[in-house]
Amino acid sequence: FTNIINALQSLDKVYSNSEMVRKILRCLPRSWMPKVTAIKEAKNLNILSLEDLLGSLMTHELSMQKKDDNEEKEKNKQKVVALKSSTFEDSDDGNDDDEEEL
């Protein structure tokens, strides 16, 4: 983004800080919408610096990755216990003796 902005400046197209902040917030994916909404509500976008915005977004990204990693570790920790069943034939030795006596 900064490379594009710098190249545009060399072509005499200058964006204000506010315009750059708004452009970045607009291009974020749908999964980031709660964070975008929080930034728009909590901060004045006219005075929010680009560096502050990028720092906030990077911090959020790291916390999301950490949460995903923790969830994956929890899934791996869950033990699966399976019981193997087997069948045994009972010997009818006791029953044969009873039949012979009759």
N, CA, C and O atoms as CSV, one atom per row, in Angstrom:
chain,resi,resn,atom,element,x,y,z
A,1,PHE,N,N,0.833,-1.194,0.000
A,1,PHE,CA,C,0.000,0.000,0.000
A,1,PHE,C,C,0.871,1.249,0.000
A,1,PHE,O,O,0.643,2.181,-0.772
A,2,THR,N,N,1.861,1.254,0.867
A,2,THR,CA,C,2.728,2.446,0.923
A,2,THR,C,C,3.538,2.600,-0.359
A,2,THR,O,O,3.815,3.721,-0.785
A,3,ASN,N,N,3.919,1.483,-0.979
A,3,ASN,CA,C,4.628,1.581,-2.263
A,3,ASN,C,C,3.748,2.218,-3.331
A,3,ASN,O,O,4.213,3.041,-4.120
A,4,ILE,N,N,2.490,1.838,-3.352
A,4,ILE,CA,C,1.557,2.414,-4.330
A,4,ILE,C,C,1.355,3.894,-4.053
A,4,ILE,O,O,1.363,4.712,-4.973
A,5,ILE,N,N,1.175,4.235,-2.785
A,5,ILE,CA,C,0.969,5.648,-2.415
A,5,ILE,C,C,2.195,6.479,-2.788
A,5,ILE,O,O,2.063,7.585,-3.312
A,6,ASN,N,N,3.383,5.948,-2.520
A,6,ASN,CA,C,4.613,6.675,-2.866
A,6,ASN,C,C,4.753,6.844,-4.371
A,6,ASN,O,O,5.165,7.903,-4.843
A,7,ALA,N,N,4.411,5.803,-5.128
A,7,ALA,CA,C,4.476,5.911,-6.591
A,7,ALA,C,C,3.476,6.942,-7.105
A,7,ALA,O,O,3.773,7.688,-8.038
A,8,LEU,N,N,2.308,6.985,-6.505
A,8,LEU,CA,C,1.313,7.981,-6.915
A,8,LEU,C,C,1.767,9.398,-6.569
A,8,LEU,O,O,1.484,10.343,-7.306
A,9,GLN,N,N,2.469,9.542,-5.448
A,9,GLN,CA,C,2.988,10.870,-5.076
A,9,GLN,C,C,3.990,11.362,-6.114
A,9,GLN,O,O,4.048,12.554,-6.417
A,10,SER,N,N,4.773,10.443,-6.650
A,10,SER,CA,C,5.732,10.853,-7.677
A,10,SER,C,C,5.029,11.276,-8.966
A,10,SER,O,O,5.603,11.972,-9.802
A,11,LEU,N,N,3.770,10.840,-9.110
A,11,LEU,CA,C,2.958,11.251,-10.258
A,11,LEU,C,C,2.030,12.410,-9.916
A,11,LEU,O,O,1.079,12.693,-10.644
A,12,ASP,N,N,2.318,13.078,-8.798
A,12,ASP,CA,C,1.563,14.250,-8.326
A,12,ASP,C,C,0.139,13.932,-7.888
A,12,ASP,O,O,-0.728,14.805,-7.922
A,13,LYS,N,N,-0.106,12.715,-7.486
A,13,LYS,CA,C,-1.401,12.360,-6.888
A,13,LYS,C,C,-1.144,12.118,-5.409
A,13,LYS,O,O,-0.505,11.137,-5.027
A,14,VAL,N,N,-1.649,13.024,-4.585
A,14,VAL,CA,C,-1.381,12.961,-3.151
A,14,VAL,C,C,-2.685,12.674,-2.415
A,14,VAL,O,O,-3.707,13.320,-2.648
A,15,TYR,N,N,-2.623,11.686,-1.517
A,15,TYR,CA,C,-3.766,11.356,-0.668
A,15,TYR,C,C,-3.502,11.869,0.735
A,15,TYR,O,O,-2.374,11.814,1.226
A,16,SER,N,N,-4.544,12.366,1.375
A,16,SER,CA,C,-4.408,12.786,2.766
A,16,SER,C,C,-4.352,11.546,3.665
A,16,SER,O,O,-4.716,10.444,3.252
A,17,ASN,N,N,-3.894,11.748,4.886
A,17,ASN,CA,C,-3.819,10.649,5.849
A,17,ASN,C,C,-5.205,10.052,6.073
A,17,ASN,O,O,-5.349,8.832,6.147
A,18,SER,N,N,-6.203,10.883,6.178
A,18,SER,CA,C,-7.574,10.428,6.399
A,18,SER,C,C,-8.046,9.545,5.243
A,18,SER,O,O,-8.687,8.519,5.472
A,19,GLU,N,N,-7.735,9.934,4.004
A,19,GLU,CA,C,-8.136,9.140,2.843
A,19,GLU,C,C,-7.442,7.768,2.848
A,19,GLU,O,O,-8.060,6.755,2.523
A,20,MET,N,N,-6.179,7.746,3.213
A,20,MET,CA,C,-5.451,6.473,3.243
A,20,MET,C,C,-6.021,5.546,4.317
A,20,MET,O,O,-6.168,4.347,4.082
A,21,VAL,N,N,-6.342,6.089,5.490
A,21,VAL,CA,C,-6.925,5.288,6.567
A,21,VAL,C,C,-8.245,4.696,6.120
A,21,VAL,O,O,-8.497,3.509,6.330
A,22,ARG,N,N,-9.085,5.504,5.509
A,22,ARG,CA,C,-10.392,5.028,5.050
A,22,ARG,C,C,-10.250,3.967,3.952
A,22,ARG,O,O,-11.022,3.008,3.923
A,23,LYS,N,N,-9.280,4.125,3.054
A,23,LYS,CA,C,-9.068,3.141,1.990
A,23,LYS,C,C,-8.647,1.787,2.569
A,23,LYS,O,O,-9.118,0.743,2.118
A,24,ILE,N,N,-7.773,1.807,3.552
A,24,ILE,CA,C,-7.341,0.551,4.170
A,24,ILE,C,C,-8.511,-0.117,4.871
A,24,ILE,O,O,-8.700,-1.326,4.739
A,25,LEU,N,N,-9.294,0.647,5.609
A,25,LEU,CA,C,-10.436,0.062,6.319
A,25,LEU,C,C,-11.460,-0.521,5.350
A,25,LEU,O,O,-12.091,-1.534,5.650
A,26,ARG,N,N,-11.626,0.111,4.196
A,26,ARG,CA,C,-12.584,-0.385,3.198
A,26,ARG,C,C,-12.127,-1.683,2.550
A,26,ARG,O,O,-12.963,-2.499,2.161
A,27,CYS,N,N,-10.822,-1.893,2.425
A,27,CYS,CA,C,-10.347,-3.064,1.675
A,27,CYS,C,C,-10.165,-4.304,2.548
A,27,CYS,O,O,-9.812,-5.365,2.032
A,28,LEU,N,N,-10.393,-4.198,3.843
A,28,LEU,CA,C,-10.218,-5.369,4.718
A,28,LEU,C,C,-11.319,-6.402,4.454
A,28,LEU,O,O,-12.440,-6.035,4.102
A,29,PRO,N,N,-11.005,-7.689,4.623
A,29,PRO,CA,C,-12.004,-8.744,4.374
A,29,PRO,C,C,-13.148,-8.711,5.392
A,29,PRO,O,O,-13.061,-8.056,6.432
A,30,ARG,N,N,-14.191,-9.415,5.071
A,30,ARG,CA,C,-15.404,-9.438,5.890
A,30,ARG,C,C,-15.136,-9.897,7.326
A,30,ARG,O,O,-15.788,-9.428,8.259
A,31,SER,N,N,-14.185,-10.804,7.503
A,31,SER,CA,C,-13.887,-11.307,8.850
A,31,SER,C,C,-13.336,-10.221,9.769
A,31,SER,O,O,-13.323,-10.383,10.989
A,32,TRP,N,N,-12.887,-9.129,9.191
A,32,TRP,CA,C,-12.343,-8.012,9.968
A,32,TRP,C,C,-13.395,-6.942,10.274
A,32,TRP,O,O,-13.076,-5.953,10.934
A,33,MET,N,N,-14.606,-7.106,9.828
A,33,MET,CA,C,-15.626,-6.071,9.995
A,33,MET,C,C,-15.873,-5.672,11.457
A,33,MET,O,O,-16.067,-4.486,11.723
A,34,PRO,N,N,-15.874,-6.603,12.409
A,34,PRO,CA,C,-16.045,-6.155,13.801
A,34,PRO,C,C,-14.932,-5.202,14.248
A,34,PRO,O,O,-15.190,-4.230,14.958
A,35,LYS,N,N,-13.708,-5.481,13.834
A,35,LYS,CA,C,-12.582,-4.600,14.186
A,35,LYS,C,C,-12.710,-3.258,13.480
A,35,LYS,O,O,-12.467,-2.216,14.089
A,36,VAL,N,N,-13.086,-3.267,12.211
A,36,VAL,CA,C,-13.263,-2.025,11.447
A,36,VAL,C,C,-14.332,-1.164,12.101
A,36,VAL,O,O,-14.152,0.044,12.256
A,37,THR,N,N,-15.435,-1.779,12.483
A,37,THR,CA,C,-16.518,-1.045,13.133
A,37,THR,C,C,-16.049,-0.447,14.458
A,37,THR,O,O,-16.376,0.694,14.783
A,38,ALA,N,N,-15.285,-1.223,15.215
A,38,ALA,CA,C,-14.780,-0.728,16.500
A,38,ALA,C,C,-13.853,0.469,16.301
A,38,ALA,O,O,-13.919,1.435,17.061
A,39,ILE,N,N,-12.998,0.416,15.295
A,39,ILE,CA,C,-12.091,1.529,15.025
A,39,ILE,C,C,-12.876,2.762,14.594
A,39,ILE,O,O,-12.599,3.873,15.047
A,40,LYS,N,N,-13.856,2.560,13.715
A,40,LYS,CA,C,-14.658,3.701,13.253
A,40,LYS,C,C,-15.425,4.351,14.395
A,40,LYS,O,O,-15.554,5.574,14.434
A,41,GLU,N,N,-15.932,3.556,15.317
A,41,GLU,CA,C,-16.706,4.081,16.439
A,41,GLU,C,C,-15.821,4.754,17.493
A,41,GLU,O,O,-16.188,5.782,18.063
A,42,ALA,N,N,-14.661,4.163,17.740
A,42,ALA,CA,C,-13.839,4.621,18.861
A,42,ALA,C,C,-12.866,5.740,18.484
A,42,ALA,O,O,-12.452,6.507,19.353
A,43,LYS,N,N,-12.504,5.843,17.245
A,43,LYS,CA,C,-11.462,6.795,16.859
A,43,LYS,C,C,-11.985,7.797,15.848
A,43,LYS,O,O,-12.915,7.522,15.090
A,44,ASN,N,N,-11.374,8.946,15.858
A,44,ASN,CA,C,-11.679,9.969,14.867
A,44,ASN,C,C,-10.808,9.686,13.651
A,44,ASN,O,O,-9.593,9.876,13.711
A,45,LEU,N,N,-11.396,9.239,12.561
A,45,LEU,CA,C,-10.633,8.848,11.381
A,45,LEU,C,C,-9.944,10.021,10.716
A,45,LEU,O,O,-9.011,9.831,9.936
A,46,ASN,N,N,-10.392,11.243,11.016
A,46,ASN,CA,C,-9.756,12.419,10.426
A,46,ASN,C,C,-8.381,12.683,11.031
A,46,ASN,O,O,-7.530,13.293,10.383
A,47,ILE,N,N,-8.153,12.233,12.263
A,47,ILE,CA,C,-6.861,12.488,12.905
A,47,ILE,C,C,-6.074,11.204,13.195
A,47,ILE,O,O,-4.939,11.272,13.666
A,48,LEU,N,N,-6.662,10.042,12.921
A,48,LEU,CA,C,-5.981,8.769,13.149
A,48,LEU,C,C,-4.834,8.628,12.151
A,48,LEU,O,O,-5.039,8.718,10.940
A,49,SER,N,N,-3.629,8.408,12.669
A,49,SER,CA,C,-2.486,8.276,11.762
A,49,SER,C,C,-2.467,6.880,11.148
A,49,SER,O,O,-2.987,5.917,11.712
A,50,LEU,N,N,-1.856,6.808,9.989
A,50,LEU,CA,C,-1.749,5.538,9.275
A,50,LEU,C,C,-0.945,4.533,10.101
A,50,LEU,O,O,-1.279,3.348,10.126
A,51,GLU,N,N,0.096,4.985,10.767
A,51,GLU,CA,C,0.928,4.108,11.593
A,51,GLU,C,C,0.125,3.535,12.761
A,51,GLU,O,O,0.260,2.355,13.087
A,52,ASP,N,N,-0.711,4.367,13.394
A,52,ASP,CA,C,-1.546,3.881,14.494
A,52,ASP,C,C,-2.541,2.840,14.013
A,52,ASP,O,O,-2.770,1.831,14.680
A,53,LEU,N,N,-3.127,3.091,12.857
A,53,LEU,CA,C,-4.080,2.132,12.293
A,53,LEU,C,C,-3.403,0.799,12.000
A,53,LEU,O,O,-3.918,-0.256,12.368
A,54,LEU,N,N,-2.254,0.846,11.342
A,54,LEU,CA,C,-1.552,-0.389,10.999
A,54,LEU,C,C,-1.106,-1.133,12.252
A,54,LEU,O,O,-1.158,-2.362,12.293
A,55,GLY,N,N,-0.669,-0.404,13.268
A,55,GLY,CA,C,-0.288,-1.043,14.527
A,55,GLY,C,C,-1.465,-1.738,15.179
A,55,GLY,O,O,-1.334,-2.853,15.683
A,56,SER,N,N,-2.613,-1.084,15.171
A,56,SER,CA,C,-3.816,-1.673,15.749
A,56,SER,C,C,-4.244,-2.924,14.990
A,56,SER,O,O,-4.637,-3.920,15.597
A,57,LEU,N,N,-4.168,-2.869,13.667
A,57,LEU,CA,C,-4.559,-4.017,12.842
A,57,LEU,C,C,-3.588,-5.179,13.020
A,57,LEU,O,O,-4.016,-6.333,13.061
A,58,MET,N,N,-2.301,-4.901,13.127
A,58,MET,CA,C,-1.324,-5.973,13.336
A,58,MET,C,C,-1.501,-6.623,14.705
A,58,MET,O,O,-1.378,-7.840,14.838
A,59,THR,N,N,-1.787,-5.815,15.717
A,59,THR,CA,C,-2.033,-6.358,17.054
A,59,THR,C,C,-3.250,-7.269,17.042
A,59,THR,O,O,-3.234,-8.347,17.636
A,60,HIS,N,N,-4.294,-6.836,16.370
A,60,HIS,CA,C,-5.509,-7.647,16.264
A,60,HIS,C,C,-5.230,-8.959,15.527
A,60,HIS,O,O,-5.719,-10.017,15.924
A,61,GLU,N,N,-4.447,-8.881,14.459
A,61,GLU,CA,C,-4.118,-10.083,13.692
A,61,GLU,C,C,-3.341,-11.079,14.552
A,61,GLU,O,O,-3.609,-12.279,14.502
A,62,LEU,N,N,-2.390,-10.593,15.333
A,62,LEU,CA,C,-1.617,-11.481,16.204
A,62,LEU,C,C,-2.496,-12.126,17.262
A,62,LEU,O,O,-2.335,-13.309,17.564
A,63,SER,N,N,-3.421,-11.367,17.827
A,63,SER,CA,C,-4.304,-11.946,18.844
A,63,SER,C,C,-5.237,-12.976,18.232
A,63,SER,O,O,-5.553,-13.974,18.880
A,64,MET,N,N,-5.690,-12.761,16.993
A,64,MET,CA,C,-6.532,-13.750,16.312
A,64,MET,C,C,-5.739,-15.026,16.037
A,64,MET,O,O,-6.267,-16.126,16.205
A,65,GLN,N,N,-4.484,-14.897,15.619
A,65,GLN,CA,C,-3.648,-16.072,15.359
A,65,GLN,C,C,-3.397,-16.841,16.641
A,65,GLN,O,O,-3.423,-18.072,16.648
A,66,LYS,N,N,-3.153,-16.120,17.729
A,66,LYS,CA,C,-2.901,-16.779,19.014
A,66,LYS,C,C,-4.143,-17.545,19.469
A,66,LYS,O,O,-4.039,-18.662,19.977
A,67,LYS,N,N,-5.311,-16.943,19.284
A,67,LYS,CA,C,-6.550,-17.607,19.657
A,67,LYS,C,C,-6.768,-18.860,18.814
A,67,LYS,O,O,-7.165,-19.899,19.342
A,68,ASP,N,N,-6.514,-18.772,17.517
A,68,ASP,CA,C,-6.653,-19.935,16.640
A,68,ASP,C,C,-5.688,-21.039,17.036
A,68,ASP,O,O,-6.056,-22.213,17.046
A,69,ASP,N,N,-4.448,-20.667,17.365
A,69,ASP,CA,C,-3.456,-21.654,17.792
A,69,ASP,C,C,-3.891,-22.345,19.075
A,69,ASP,O,O,-3.757,-23.562,19.207
A,70,ASN,N,N,-4.415,-21.566,20.027
A,70,ASN,CA,C,-4.874,-22.142,21.294
A,70,ASN,C,C,-6.041,-23.096,21.077
A,70,ASN,O,O,-6.096,-24.157,21.700
A,71,GLU,N,N,-6.970,-22.734,20.204
A,71,GLU,CA,C,-8.100,-23.602,19.913
A,71,GLU,C,C,-7.635,-24.906,19.263
A,71,GLU,O,O,-8.165,-25.978,19.554
A,72,GLU,N,N,-6.643,-24.802,18.384
A,72,GLU,CA,C,-6.127,-26.001,17.725
A,72,GLU,C,C,-5.425,-26.906,18.736
A,72,GLU,O,O,-5.558,-28.128,18.669
A,73,LYS,N,N,-4.687,-26.321,19.663
A,73,LYS,CA,C,-4.016,-27.113,20.694
A,73,LYS,C,C,-5.038,-27.809,21.578
A,73,LYS,O,O,-4.841,-28.963,21.959
A,74,GLU,N,N,-6.127,-27.125,21.910
A,74,GLU,CA,C,-7.171,-27.729,22.742
A,74,GLU,C,C,-7.810,-28.921,22.030
A,74,GLU,O,O,-8.113,-29.934,22.661
A,75,LYS,N,N,-8.012,-28.803,20.735
A,75,LYS,CA,C,-8.584,-29.914,19.973
A,75,LYS,C,C,-7.640,-31.107,19.990
A,75,LYS,O,O,-8.077,-32.252,20.108
A,76,ASN,N,N,-6.343,-30.835,19.873
A,76,ASN,CA,C,-5.363,-31.920,19.860
A,76,ASN,C,C,-5.223,-32.571,21.230
A,76,ASN,O,O,-4.863,-33.745,21.323
A,77,LYS,N,N,-5.502,-31.824,22.290
A,77,LYS,CA,C,-5.369,-32.362,23.641
A,77,LYS,C,C,-6.503,-33.310,23.999
A,77,LYS,O,O,-6.331,-34.189,24.844
A,78,GLN,N,N,-7.641,-33.146,23.378
A,78,GLN,CA,C,-8.777,-33.994,23.695
A,78,GLN,C,C,-8.429,-35.435,23.347
A,78,GLN,O,O,-8.036,-35.743,22.222
A,79,LYS,N,N,-8.581,-36.305,24.333
A,79,LYS,CA,C,-8.249,-37.709,24.125
A,79,LYS,C,C,-9.478,-38.462,23.645
A,79,LYS,O,O,-10.591,-38.246,24.125
A,80,VAL,N,N,-9.257,-39.325,22.716
A,80,VAL,CA,C,-10.321,-40.167,22.212
A,80,VAL,C,C,-10.077,-41.562,22.765
A,80,VAL,O,O,-9.020,-42.156,22.556
A,81,VAL,N,N,-11.060,-42.064,23.463
A,81,VAL,CA,C,-10.945,-43.389,24.054
A,81,VAL,C,C,-11.889,-44.314,23.304
A,81,VAL,O,O,-13.088,-44.060,23.187
A,82,ALA,N,N,-11.315,-45.381,22.806
A,82,ALA,CA,C,-12.128,-46.375,22.103
A,82,ALA,C,C,-11.933,-47.711,22.799
A,82,ALA,O,O,-10.813,-48.093,23.141
A,83,LEU,N,N,-13.014,-48.398,22.999
A,83,LEU,CA,C,-12.956,-49.709,23.631
A,83,LEU,C,C,-13.136,-50.769,22.563
A,83,LEU,O,O,-13.993,-50.660,21.686
A,84,LYS,N,N,-12.313,-51.792,22.658
A,84,LYS,CA,C,-12.408,-52.879,21.705
A,84,LYS,C,C,-13.239,-53.982,22.337
A,84,LYS,O,O,-12.988,-54.386,23.473
A,85,SER,N,N,-14.210,-54.459,21.614
A,85,SER,CA,C,-15.055,-55.525,22.154
A,85,SER,C,C,-14.624,-56.857,21.561
A,85,SER,O,O,-14.160,-56.933,20.423
A,86,SER,N,N,-14.786,-57.876,22.338
A,86,SER,CA,C,-14.494,-59.215,21.844
A,86,SER,C,C,-15.555,-60.158,22.394
A,86,SER,O,O,-16.169,-59.891,23.428
A,87,THR,N,N,-15.754,-61.235,21.705
A,87,THR,CA,C,-16.770,-62.202,22.144
A,87,THR,C,C,-16.076,-63.478,22.559
A,87,THR,O,O,-15.104,-63.908,21.939
A,88,PHE,N,N,-16.589,-64.074,23.615
A,88,PHE,CA,C,-16.071,-65.335,24.114
A,88,PHE,C,C,-17.202,-66.341,24.102
A,88,PHE,O,O,-18.340,-66.012,24.438
A,89,GLU,N,N,-16.889,-67.576,23.713
A,89,GLU,CA,C,-17.884,-68.639,23.782
A,89,GLU,C,C,-17.744,-69.309,25.133
A,89,GLU,O,O,-16.658,-69.730,25.533
A,90,ASP,N,N,-18.855,-69.396,25.815
A,90,ASP,CA,C,-18.837,-70.093,27.107
A,90,ASP,C,C,-18.853,-71.589,26.851
A,90,ASP,O,O,-19.572,-72.082,25.982
A,91,SER,N,N,-18.057,-72.291,27.615
A,91,SER,CA,C,-18.082,-73.748,27.462
A,91,SER,C,C,-19.255,-74.290,28.274
A,91,SER,O,O,-19.509,-73.827,29.386
A,92,ASP,N,N,-19.950,-75.244,27.736
A,92,ASP,CA,C,-21.133,-75.810,28.392
A,92,ASP,C,C,-20.780,-77.106,29.118
A,92,ASP,O,O,-21.598,-78.026,29.136
A,93,ASP,N,N,-19.594,-77.213,29.717
A,93,ASP,CA,C,-19.171,-78.428,30.414
A,93,ASP,C,C,-20.104,-78.754,31.568
A,93,ASP,O,O,-20.462,-79.913,31.775
A,94,GLY,N,N,-20.488,-77.756,32.303
A,94,GLY,CA,C,-21.376,-77.986,33.447
A,94,GLY,C,C,-22.736,-78.460,33.009
A,94,GLY,O,O,-23.343,-79.272,33.707
A,95,ASN,N,N,-23.244,-77.997,31.894
A,95,ASN,CA,C,-24.561,-78.367,31.395
A,95,ASN,C,C,-24.564,-79.784,30.845
A,95,ASN,O,O,-25.571,-80.480,30.980
A,96,ASP,N,N,-23.495,-80.232,30.239
A,96,ASP,CA,C,-23.423,-81.589,29.685
A,96,ASP,C,C,-23.512,-82.631,30.792
A,96,ASP,O,O,-24.148,-83.671,30.621
A,97,ASP,N,N,-22.881,-82.355,31.914
A,97,ASP,CA,C,-22.922,-83.282,33.044
A,97,ASP,C,C,-24.337,-83.423,33.574
A,97,ASP,O,O,-24.768,-84.513,33.950
A,98,ASP,N,N,-25.053,-82.311,33.600
A,98,ASP,CA,C,-26.424,-82.349,34.118
A,98,ASP,C,C,-27.313,-83.164,33.196
A,98,ASP,O,O,-28.192,-83.881,33.674
A,99,GLU,N,N,-27.112,-83.077,31.905
A,99,GLU,CA,C,-27.935,-83.800,30.958
A,99,GLU,C,C,-27.672,-85.306,31.046
A,99,GLU,O,O,-28.591,-86.111,30.895
A,100,GLU,N,N,-26.423,-85.678,31.289
A,100,GLU,CA,C,-26.098,-87.097,31.362
A,100,GLU,C,C,-26.717,-87.751,32.598
A,100,GLU,O,O,-27.041,-88.938,32.565
A,101,GLU,N,N,-26.882,-87.020,33.653
A,101,GLU,CA,C,-27.427,-87.582,34.874
A,101,GLU,C,C,-28.920,-87.859,34.742
A,101,GLU,O,O,-29.434,-88.699,35.480
A,102,LEU,N,N,-29.614,-87.222,33.873
A,102,LEU,CA,C,-31.045,-87.411,33.740
A,102,LEU,C,C,-31.329,-88.685,33.073
A,102,LEU,O,O,-32.493,-89.028,32.867
